[in-house]
Amino acid sequence: VTVTADDGAILYVNDAMTRLFGYSAAELLALNVRDLNADPPARKEEMISEMQRTCAAEGRWVGELNSLRKDGSQFTSRAAVAPF
């Protein structure tokens, strides 16, 4: 579980998130969700725009992301994003 601000700043993470990405909670709270994505910058922004549009229209976005661990390894994650 990750809670972010509108700009992507990470506000809260649970223990599973720290284990999955290899960061401590304090380290994750200093990051932006964009830092956890392995895509090029332009693609990251496209994904965020798509998530925002879908959330506005349907109430949530569900899909796969190219994720990046602290050690630099990449993996595909499945995420559900919803505003609250």
ABEGO torsion letter per residue (X at the ends): XBBBBAAGBBABBBAAAAAAAGBBAAAAAABBAAAABABBAAAAAAAAAAAAAAAAAAGBBBBBBBBBBAAGBBBBBBBBBBBX
